[in-house]
Amino acid sequence: MVTAWIAQTQAERARAETELRIIARTTPRRMSQGEITTLVTALGDIATVLRNADPADKAEVYRQLGLRLNYQPETQTVRAEVDLSAHRGVIVCVRGGT
């Protein structure tokens, strides 16, 4: 009986370790301050580029980013929504979604 329990426990541990390795590979890491600065510098003044871009080009950029803009004429505001699901890695749940 103890041998069966040990074998079951070892199998559960191996399964859990495999799941953790998968999560570690698919979970994005945080960028360093230097990496963020380099990225922003490399992009240049993207707001100016987009402001001066052809409307069809802007729409395509926003579409590829998963960004949707809705203009509210009564308040003269823009509501921005983004769908981040298209840019995520594999979502893994441990033991059915803990």
C-alpha positions as CSV (number, residue, x, y, z in Angstrom):
1,M,0.0,0.0,0.0
2,V,2.8,2.4,0.9
3,T,4.6,1.5,-2.3
4,A,1.5,2.4,-4.4
5,W,1.1,5.7,-2.5
6,I,4.8,6.6,-3.1
7,A,4.5,5.7,-6.8
8,Q,1.3,7.8,-7.1
9,T,3.0,10.8,-5.3
10,Q,6.0,10.6,-7.5
11,A,3.8,10.5,-10.7
12,E,1.9,13.6,-9.4
13,R,5.2,15.4,-8.7
14,A,6.6,14.6,-12.2
15,R,3.3,15.8,-13.7
16,A,3.4,19.1,-11.7
17,E,7.1,19.7,-12.5
18,T,6.3,19.2,-16.2
19,E,3.4,21.7,-16.0
20,L,5.7,24.2,-14.2
21,R,8.3,23.9,-16.9
22,I,5.6,24.6,-19.6
23,I,4.4,27.6,-17.6
24,A,8.0,29.0,-17.2
25,R,8.5,28.7,-21.0
26,T,5.2,30.4,-21.9
27,T,5.0,33.1,-19.2
28,P,6.5,36.4,-20.5
29,R,9.2,37.9,-18.4
30,R,9.3,41.5,-17.4
31,M,11.4,43.9,-19.5
32,S,14.2,45.8,-17.8
33,Q,14.2,49.6,-17.7
34,G,17.0,49.6,-20.3
35,E,15.1,47.3,-22.7
36,I,12.0,49.6,-22.4
37,T,14.1,52.7,-23.1
38,T,15.8,51.0,-26.1
39,L,12.4,49.9,-27.5
40,V,10.8,53.4,-27.1
41,T,13.9,55.0,-28.7
42,A,13.8,52.5,-31.6
43,L,10.2,53.3,-32.3
44,G,10.9,57.0,-32.4
45,D,8.0,59.4,-32.3
46,I,5.3,56.9,-33.2
47,A,2.5,59.3,-32.3
48,T,3.7,61.8,-34.9
49,V,4.1,59.1,-37.5
50,L,0.6,57.8,-36.9
51,R,-0.9,61.3,-36.7
52,N,0.5,62.1,-40.2
53,A,-0.2,58.6,-41.7
54,D,-2.9,57.9,-44.3
55,P,-6.2,56.9,-42.5
56,A,-6.2,53.4,-44.2
57,D,-2.6,52.8,-42.9
58,K,-3.6,53.9,-39.4
59,A,-6.6,51.6,-39.5
60,E,-4.3,48.7,-40.5
61,V,-1.8,49.4,-37.7
62,Y,-4.6,49.5,-35.2
63,R,-6.2,46.4,-36.6
64,Q,-2.9,44.4,-36.3
65,L,-2.5,45.6,-32.7
66,G,-6.0,44.5,-31.8
67,L,-6.9,48.1,-31.0
68,R,-10.4,49.4,-31.7
69,L,-11.2,53.2,-31.4
70,N,-14.8,54.5,-31.1
71,Y,-15.4,58.2,-31.5
72,Q,-18.2,59.6,-29.3
73,P,-19.3,62.9,-31.0
74,E,-21.5,64.1,-28.2
75,T,-18.6,64.2,-25.7
76,Q,-15.9,64.6,-28.4
77,T,-14.0,61.7,-26.9
78,V,-12.5,58.5,-28.2
79,R,-12.9,55.2,-26.4
80,A,-10.0,52.8,-27.0
81,E,-10.4,49.0,-26.6
82,V,-7.7,46.4,-27.2
83,D,-7.9,42.7,-27.5
84,L,-4.8,41.2,-25.9
85,S,-5.8,37.6,-26.5
86,A,-4.2,37.6,-29.9
87,H,-0.8,38.5,-28.4
88,R,-0.7,36.0,-25.6
89,G,1.1,32.7,-25.4
90,V,-0.4,29.4,-24.4
91,I,-2.6,29.6,-21.3
92,V,-2.0,26.7,-18.9
93,C,-4.2,25.9,-15.9
94,V,-2.9,23.7,-13.1
95,R,-5.5,21.1,-11.9
96,G,-8.4,22.5,-13.8
97,G,-8.0,26.3,-13.3
98,T,-6.7,27.1,-9.9
